[in-house]
Amino acid sequence: MTQPLKPLSRIQKAMLKMLSDGLPHRKDELSTCLWDELSVSQFAVNKHLCAIRKHLRPKKKDILCVYLNPNRFCYQLVKLLTKD
């Protein structure tokens, strides 16, 4: 039996709002949403992205890690294609 999802936090809502434009965003851009975190780290961004993804997948959306060039990874909100 699956457990119900926790509601999105203020930080996660802010990240989702930033990603909702459909454009790729760097991890340092997303870290600006961590205004109340004691230590801003890349692991904190990953933790929040994981929680957001759990909410998005049932809605046929996801956040992809996009490789733009050798030194630049970005995250982008996408709509998933399904056969439904």
MODELLER restraints for C-alpha pairs under 7 A, 6 or more apart:
rsr = mdl.restraints
at = mdl.atoms
rsr.add(forms.Gaussian(group=physical.xy_distance, feature=features.Distance(at['CA:11:A'], at['CA:33:A']), mean=5.76, stdev=0.5))
rsr.add(forms.Gaussian(group=physical.xy_distance, feature=features.Distance(at['CA:11:A'], at['CA:34:A']), mean=6.09, stdev=0.5))
rsr.add(forms.Gaussian(group=physical.xy_distance, feature=features.Distance(at['CA:12:A'], at['CA:48:A']), mean=5.96, stdev=0.5))
rsr.add(forms.Gaussian(group=physical.xy_distance, feature=features.Distance(at['CA:12:A'], at['CA:52:A']), mean=6.47, stdev=0.5))
rsr.add(forms.Gaussian(group=physical.xy_distance, feature=features.Distance(at['CA:14:A'], at['CA:33:A']), mean=6.02, stdev=0.5))
rsr.add(forms.Gaussian(group=physical.xy_distance, feature=features.Distance(at['CA:15:A'], at['CA:30:A']), mean=6.07, stdev=0.5))
rsr.add(forms.Gaussian(group=physical.xy_distance, feature=features.Distance(at['CA:15:A'], at['CA:33:A']), mean=6.15, stdev=0.5))
rsr.add(forms.Gaussian(group=physical.xy_distance, feature=features.Distance(at['CA:19:A'], at['CA:76:A']), mean=6.29, stdev=0.5))
rsr.add(forms.Gaussian(group=physical.xy_distance, feature=features.Distance(at['CA:19:A'], at['CA:77:A']), mean=5.69, stdev=0.5))
rsr.add(forms.Gaussian(group=physical.xy_distance, feature=features.Distance(at['CA:20:A'], at['CA:77:A']), mean=6.39, stdev=0.5))
rsr.add(forms.Gaussian(group=physical.xy_distance, feature=features.Distance(at['CA:22:A'], at['CA:76:A']), mean=6.11, stdev=0.5))
rsr.add(forms.Gaussian(group=physical.xy_distance, feature=features.Distance(at['CA:22:A'], at['CA:77:A']), mean=5.43, stdev=0.5))
rsr.add(forms.Gaussian(group=physical.xy_distance, feature=features.Distance(at['CA:22:A'], at['CA:78:A']), mean=6.76, stdev=0.5))
rsr.add(forms.Gaussian(group=physical.xy_distance, feature=features.Distance(at['CA:23:A'], at['CA:76:A']), mean=5.87, stdev=0.5))
rsr.add(forms.Gaussian(group=physical.xy_distance, feature=features.Distance(at['CA:24:A'], at['CA:74:A']), mean=5.34, stdev=0.5))
rsr.add(forms.Gaussian(group=physical.xy_distance, feature=features.Distance(at['CA:24:A'], at['CA:75:A']), mean=5.23, stdev=0.5))
rsr.add(forms.Gaussian(group=physical.xy_distance, feature=features.Distance(at['CA:24:A'], at['CA:76:A']), mean=4.51, stdev=0.5))
rsr.add(forms.Gaussian(group=physical.xy_distance, feature=features.Distance(at['CA:25:A'], at['CA:74:A']), mean=4.99, stdev=0.5))
rsr.add(forms.Gaussian(group=physical.xy_distance, feature=features.Distance(at['CA:25:A'], at['CA:75:A']), mean=5.20, stdev=0.5))
rsr.add(forms.Gaussian(group=physical.xy_distance, feature=features.Distance(at['CA:25:A'], at['CA:76:A']), mean=6.40, stdev=0.5))
rsr.add(forms.Gaussian(group=physical.xy_distance, feature=features.Distance(at['CA:26:A'], at['CA:73:A']), mean=6.49, stdev=0.5))
rsr.add(forms.Gaussian(group=physical.xy_distance, feature=features.Distance(at['CA:26:A'], at['CA:74:A']), mean=4.48, stdev=0.5))
rsr.add(forms.Gaussian(group=physical.xy_distance, feature=features.Distance(at['CA:26:A'], at['CA:75:A']), mean=6.34, stdev=0.5))
rsr.add(forms.Gaussian(group=physical.xy_distance, feature=features.Distance(at['CA:27:A'], at['CA:74:A']), mean=6.59, stdev=0.5))
rsr.add(forms.Gaussian(group=physical.xy_distance, feature=features.Distance(at['CA:30:A'], at['CA:45:A']), mean=6.99, stdev=0.5))
rsr.add(forms.Gaussian(group=physical.xy_distance, feature=features.Distance(at['CA:31:A'], at['CA:40:A']), mean=6.85, stdev=0.5))
rsr.add(forms.Gaussian(group=physical.xy_distance, feature=features.Distance(at['CA:31:A'], at['CA:45:A']), mean=6.18, stdev=0.5))
rsr.add(forms.Gaussian(group=physical.xy_distance, feature=features.Distance(at['CA:34:A'], at['CA:40:A']), mean=6.63, stdev=0.5))
rsr.add(forms.Gaussian(group=physical.xy_distance, feature=features.Distance(at['CA:53:A'], at['CA:62:A']), mean=5.74, stdev=0.5))
rsr.add(forms.Gaussian(group=physical.xy_distance, feature=features.Distance(at['CA:53:A'], at['CA:63:A']), mean=6.38, stdev=0.5))
rsr.add(forms.Gaussian(group=physical.xy_distance, feature=features.Distance(at['CA:56:A'], at['CA:62:A']), mean=5.63, stdev=0.5))
rsr.add(forms.Gaussian(group=physical.xy_distance, feature=features.Distance(at['CA:60:A'], at['CA:79:A']), mean=6.07, stdev=0.5))
rsr.add(forms.Gaussian(group=physical.xy_distance, feature=features.Distance(at['CA:60:A'], at['CA:80:A']), mean=5.20, stdev=0.5))
rsr.add(forms.Gaussian(group=physical.xy_distance, feature=features.Distance(at['CA:61:A'], at['CA:78:A']), mean=5.67, stdev=0.5))
rsr.add(forms.Gaussian(group=physical.xy_distance, feature=features.Distance(at['CA:61:A'], at['CA:79:A']), mean=4.35, stdev=0.5))
rsr.add(forms.Gaussian(group=physical.xy_distance, feature=features.Distance(at['CA:61:A'], at['CA:80:A']), mean=5.24, stdev=0.5))
rsr.add(forms.Gaussian(group=physical.xy_distance, feature=features.Distance(at['CA:62:A'], at['CA:77:A']), mean=5.84, stdev=0.5))
rsr.add(forms.Gaussian(group=physical.xy_distance, feature=features.Distance(at['CA:62:A'], at['CA:78:A']), mean=5.53, stdev=0.5))
rsr.add(forms.Gaussian(group=physical.xy_distance, feature=features.Distance(at['CA:62:A'], at['CA:79:A']), mean=6.48, stdev=0.5))
rsr.add(forms.Gaussian(group=physical.xy_distance, feature=features.Distance(at['CA:62:A'], at['CA:80:A']), mean=6.88, stdev=0.5))
rsr.add(forms.Gaussian(group=physical.xy_distance, feature=features.Distance(at['CA:63:A'], at['CA:75:A']), mean=6.27, stdev=0.5))
rsr.add(forms.Gaussian(group=physical.xy_distance, feature=features.Distance(at['CA:63:A'], at['CA:76:A']), mean=5.34, stdev=0.5))
rsr.add(forms.Gaussian(group=physical.xy_distance, feature=features.Distance(at['CA:63:A'], at['CA:77:A']), mean=4.46, stdev=0.5))
rsr.add(forms.Gaussian(group=physical.xy_distance, feature=features.Distance(at['CA:63:A'], at['CA:78:A']), mean=6.09, stdev=0.5))
rsr.add(forms.Gaussian(group=physical.xy_distance, feature=features.Distance(at['CA:64:A'], at['CA:75:A']), mean=5.50, stdev=0.5))
rsr.add(forms.Gaussian(group=physical.xy_distance, feature=features.Distance(at['CA:64:A'], at['CA:76:A']), mean=5.31, stdev=0.5))
rsr.add(forms.Gaussian(group=physical.xy_distance, feature=features.Distance(at['CA:64:A'], at['CA:77:A']), mean=6.46, stdev=0.5))
rsr.add(forms.Gaussian(group=physical.xy_distance, feature=features.Distance(at['CA:65:A'], at['CA:73:A']), mean=6.57, stdev=0.5))
rsr.add(forms.Gaussian(group=physical.xy_distance, feature=features.Distance(at['CA:65:A'], at['CA:74:A']), mean=5.65, stdev=0.5))
rsr.add(forms.Gaussian(group=physical.xy_distance, feature=features.Distance(at['CA:65:A'], at['CA:75:A']), mean=4.63, stdev=0.5))
rsr.add(forms.Gaussian(group=physical.xy_distance, feature=features.Distance(at['CA:65:A'], at['CA:76:A']), mean=6.60, stdev=0.5))
rsr.add(forms.Gaussian(group=physical.xy_distance, feature=features.Distance(at['CA:66:A'], at['CA:73:A']), mean=5.65, stdev=0.5))
rsr.add(forms.Gaussian(group=physical.xy_distance, feature=features.Distance(at['CA:66:A'], at['CA:74:A']), mean=5.06, stdev=0.5))
rsr.add(forms.Gaussian(group=physical.xy_distance, feature=features.Distance(at['CA:66:A'], at['CA:75:A']), mean=5.82, stdev=0.5))
rsr.add(forms.Gaussian(group=physical.xy_distance, feature=features.Distance(at['CA:66:A'], at['CA:76:A']), mean=6.88, stdev=0.5))
rsr.add(forms.Gaussian(group=physical.xy_distance, feature=features.Distance(at['CA:67:A'], at['CA:73:A']), mean=4.75, stdev=0.5))
rsr.add(forms.Gaussian(group=physical.xy_distance, feature=features.Distance(at['CA:67:A'], at['CA:74:A']), mean=6.49, stdev=0.5))
